[in-house]
Amino acid sequence: MWLILCDPNDESAHWAYEQFKRRGYGPVELVLDNQLVDFSTSWEHRLGRNGVQANFRLADGRQFHNQELRGVLNRILFVPQDNLSLMKVEDRPYVQEELNAFFMSWLYSFSGSVLNVCTPYGLSGRHRHISEWVWLAQQAGLPVSTYQQSSQGAVQGTFTHPRLPQPQGALVRNLIAIDGVVVDDAIPSNIQKGCFHLASLCQTRLLGIDFFVDYQQQWSFAGATTYPRFHIAGERLVDQLARALQMI
């Protein structure tokens, strides 16, 4: 069995789930983060010499064991916070930290092929400031514009998907790399090579990488994320995801 973990509003994860089912890949199950926190009926979590054993049952009767899963597409960003409102205000930070630690432990315990592995800096891959992404992109040999940071802030995008300010007249090109291979043939070879090195440096199997392309077709790094939008690459991404998850 394969598992897709996400939040209820994750359109990319729902899209991947439907595409896998349509192609007959699987069996695959979609589990929402609020189902885990608000609607699970039992959890068994054991840490020992043989590693972590995690077993949970949902309210709809589905049951999962971490060692029985052949692959996981992990898109969980944060532990749902809705139940914290029922607790005393002074207890909430402690409970939140305990839930984060619990989620990190069982998300890291999967034995099959995982996209993306949980880290202490992000439940579905490490969240990085744009300055760190720029530094890594430069180390990977990608073309990078001069980066400056001020108190006014020059970062655009979101916390999970930061991006440099877009130069006037430049277009944004969104790419997705799986195991270092970009799911797009129509890109310069140096960009393909640089994306491979960037994913390797980040130790991230599933990575979204953005570029600015000017009117002279010159590419420059714009940002990256461990939480890419799948519709960017279209249906050709589905088979690549399935191969990475060892479905085919």
C-alpha positions in Angstrom: 0.0 0.0 0.0 1.0 3.6 -0.7 0.0 6.6 1.3 -0.5 10.3 0.5 -0.4 12.6 3.5 -1.6 16.2 3.1 -4.0 18.9 4.4 -7.6 19.2 3.2 -6.8 22.2 0.9 -3.8 20.6 -0.9 -5.0 20.5 -4.5 -1.8 19.0 -5.7 -2.0 16.0 -3.4 -5.6 15.4 -4.3 -4.7 15.7 -8.0 -1.9 13.1 -7.6 -4.2 10.8 -5.7 -6.9 10.9 -8.5 -4.2 10.5 -11.2 -2.7 7.4 -9.5 -6.2 5.8 -9.2 -7.0 6.6 -12.8 -3.9 4.9 -14.0 -4.4 1.9 -11.7 -1.3 2.6 -9.6 -1.5 1.5 -6.0 -3.4 0.6 -3.9 -3.0 4.2 -2.6 -4.8 5.9 0.3 -5.2 9.6 0.9 -5.0 10.7 4.5 -5.7 14.3 5.7 -3.7 15.8 8.6 -6.9 16.7 10.4 -8.1 13.0 10.2 -4.9 12.1 12.0 -5.3 14.6 14.8 -9.1 15.0 15.2 -10.5 11.8 13.9 -8.1 9.0 14.7 -9.5 6.4 17.1 -6.2 4.8 18.2 -2.4 5.3 18.0 0.3 2.9 18.9 3.8 4.4 18.9 6.8 2.3 20.0 10.5 3.3 20.0 13.0 0.5 20.6 16.2 -1.2 19.3 14.4 -2.2 16.1 13.4 1.4 15.3 10.0 3.0 15.5 6.7 1.1 15.2 3.7 3.3 14.4 0.2 2.0 14.0 -2.9 4.2 13.7 -6.6 3.7 13.0 -8.9 6.4 11.6 -12.5 6.9 12.4 -13.5 5.5 9.0 -12.0 2.1 9.9 -8.8 2.4 7.9 -5.7 1.2 9.7 -2.0 1.8 8.8 1.3 0.5 10.0 4.5 2.3 9.1 6.5 -0.9 8.3 3.8 -2.1 5.9 3.8 1.0 3.6 5.7 0.6 0.3 5.8 4.4 -0.3 4.6 7.7 1.1 4.1 11.1 -0.6 4.5 13.3 2.4 2.9 16.8 2.0 2.2 17.6 5.7 3.4 21.1 6.5 2.2 21.6 10.1 0.4 19.7 12.8 -3.2 20.9 12.9 -3.8 23.4 15.7 -7.6 23.4 16.0 -7.7 21.3 19.2 -5.4 23.7 21.0 -8.2 26.2 21.4 -9.8 23.7 23.9 -6.8 23.9 26.2 -5.6 26.5 28.7 -3.6 29.2 27.0 -0.6 28.6 29.2 -0.6 24.8 28.2 -0.8 25.3 24.4 3.0 25.9 23.6 3.9 22.7 25.5 1.2 20.6 23.8 2.2 22.0 20.4 5.8 21.1 20.9 4.9 17.6 22.1 2.7 17.1 19.0 5.4 18.3 16.7 7.9 15.9 18.2 5.4 13.0 17.9 4.7 13.8 14.3 8.4 14.1 13.5 9.0 10.7 15.0 6.3 8.7 13.1 6.7 10.6 9.9 10.5 9.8 9.9 9.8 6.1 10.6 8.4 5.0 7.2 10.4 2.1 5.7 9.4 2.5 2.1 10.2 5.1 -0.6 9.3 8.5 0.9 8.8 11.9 -0.9 9.7 14.0 1.2 11.4 12.8 4.4 10.5 14.7 7.6 13.2 16.9 9.1 13.6 18.9 12.4 13.1 22.0 10.2 10.0 21.0 8.4 7.6 18.0 8.5 7.8 17.4 4.7 11.3 18.7 4.0 13.4 21.5 5.4 12.0 25.0 5.2 14.7 27.5 4.2 15.0 31.3 4.1 15.5 32.6 0.6 19.0 33.6 1.5 19.9 30.0 2.2 18.3 28.9 -1.1 20.3 31.5 -3.0 23.5 30.3 -1.4 22.7 26.6 -2.2 21.8 27.5 -5.8 25.1 29.2 -6.2 26.9 26.2 -4.8 25.0 24.0 -7.3 26.3 26.1 -10.2 23.0 27.7 -11.1 22.9 31.3 -12.4 22.0 33.6 -9.5 21.4 37.3 -9.4 23.0 39.5 -6.7 21.1 39.0 -3.5 20.5 41.9 -1.1 18.5 41.9 2.1 17.2 45.0 4.0 15.0 45.8 6.9 12.2 46.5 4.4 12.4 43.0 3.2 12.9 41.8 -0.4 11.5 38.4 -0.1 8.3 37.5 -2.0 6.2 34.4 -2.1 5.3 32.5 1.1 7.0 30.9 4.1 7.0 27.5 2.3 7.7 28.9 -1.1 10.0 32.0 -0.9 11.0 33.8 -4.0 13.3 36.7 -5.0 11.7 39.9 -6.4 10.7 39.5 -10.0 12.8 41.6 -12.4 10.8 43.8 -14.7 10.0 42.1 -18.0 11.1 38.7 -16.8 8.9 35.6 -16.9 8.7 33.0 -14.1 9.5 29.4 -15.0 8.4 26.8 -12.5 10.2 23.4 -12.6 9.9 20.3 -10.5 12.8 17.9 -9.9 12.3 14.3 -8.7 15.4 12.6 -7.6 17.3 15.4 -9.2 15.8 15.0 -12.6 13.7 17.9 -13.9 10.3 16.9 -15.4 10.8 19.1 -18.4 12.9 18.5 -21.5 12.8 22.1 -22.9 15.3 23.6 -20.6 19.1 24.4 -21.0 21.4 21.6 -20.1 23.2 23.8 -17.5 19.9 24.4 -15.7 19.1 20.7 -15.7 22.6 19.9 -14.3 22.3 22.7 -11.7 18.9 21.5 -10.5 20.3 18.0 -10.1 23.2 19.4 -7.9 20.8 21.6 -5.9 18.5 18.7 -5.1 21.6 16.7 -4.1 22.9 19.5 -1.8 19.4 19.8 -0.2 19.1 16.0 0.1 15.5 16.5 -1.1 13.9 14.0 -3.5 11.0 16.2 -4.5 11.8 19.9 -5.1 10.2 22.8 -6.9 12.7 25.2 -8.4 11.7 28.6 -9.9 13.7 30.7 -12.4 13.4 34.1 -14.0 13.8 34.1 -17.8 14.4 37.5 -19.5 13.8 38.5 -23.1 17.2 37.2 -24.1 16.3 33.8 -22.7 18.8 34.2 -19.8 17.9 32.2 -16.8 18.4 33.1 -13.1 17.5 31.4 -9.9 14.3 32.7 -8.3 13.5 30.4 -5.4 12.8 26.8 -4.4 10.4 24.8 -2.3 9.8 21.3 -0.9 6.1 21.8 -1.5 5.7 22.2 -5.3 2.5 22.6 -7.1 2.1 19.5 -9.3 -0.1 21.0 -12.0 3.0 22.9 -13.2 4.4 19.8 -14.8 1.1 18.4 -15.8 0.3 14.7 -16.3 3.8 13.7 -17.3 4.7 14.2 -13.7 2.4 11.4 -12.6 4.6 8.6 -13.9 7.7 10.2 -12.5 6.1 10.4 -9.1 4.9 6.8 -9.4 8.5 5.6 -10.3 10.0 7.6 -7.4 7.4 5.9 -5.0 8.2 2.5 -6.6 4.7 2.0 -7.8 6.0 1.0 -11.3 
